[in-house]
Amino acid sequence: MQSPVRQGTTRTTSAPRRFAMGGSWCAELLPRNPYQTVYTPEVPIIGFAFESQVGVHAFGSDRRADFRAKPNGLAYVPAGCDVYSRSDHGGEYLKISLAREPSEPPGCERRFSDAIDPVAIVAAQGLRRQLLATAIDPLQCERCVRALEERVAWVSSVTVVAPAAGCWMTPRRLKLVDDVIEARLDSKLTVQDLAGAIGLSAGFFSRAFKAAVGKAPHDYIVDRRISRARTLVQSTDLDLTAIAHASGFASHAHMTTTLRNRLGVGPGELRRRFD
């Protein structure tokens, strides 16, 4: 059967960046695009990766290294830390620039990335929902930004020990899981299918996966379906029913309800921004 993605006209328009600003912060939602960036931030930067990302990066030096960022990973770069990052695919990313505190020294000694924190996940999702909204609520944005600041301060002040179960989800296993999900996203997909792909029982896999990425496998599959639906809505002229089926939703209505619940906007609203 021919893929429904190939049957529509592909658009060249990329997703727009979404902004919100407060008195001491600026939040930006970066779409999933290939990128290469080199900069030295004058203010501290909080980052949050909604999706897995693969590429090359370097911080505070010329030494570049391959990276594979986890989904739902919290990151922090202090002011004055040289940054190089490149990815051929990218991933949806939240970037928050903060007002620099006078007492904060420049440098990279407090930099971190890939921190999985349940409170930060909820705050980042809430901020994304606001940034995607037609009318942004500054107070809600402020609340989410402050929550992320608090989680960065907490991660920076303690030694975070990853749960033992999460250590089973190595980068290789996480990639295998992502590959299985991507290949079967438009069909019936169970936790047992994912567990079997890496040789674990469904129960242990569920615990290990949630410990590693901060979400249960079912919630993560829904996230991937939403991501594919958004990509097809924004990059093709396929009708919404075809997009729903290509993304693994039972119907157009099911997709619309899920996007509204998770993102605060429906597929029709997302598409109208590109017409």
Protein Blocks (a to p, Z undefined) as FASTA:
>chain_A
ZZfklmpccdfbdcdddddddfkbccddddddddddddddfbdcddddfbdcdddddehi
abdcdddddehiacdddehiacddddfkbpadddddddddfklccdjklgcehiacfklm
mmmmmmmmmmmpmbdcfklmmmmmmmmmmmmmmmmmpccdddfklmmmgfklmmmmmmmm
mmmmmpccdfklmmmmnopafklmmmmmmmmnopafklmmmmmmmmmmmmmmmmmccdfk
lmmmmnopabfklmmmmmmmmnopafklmmmmmZZ
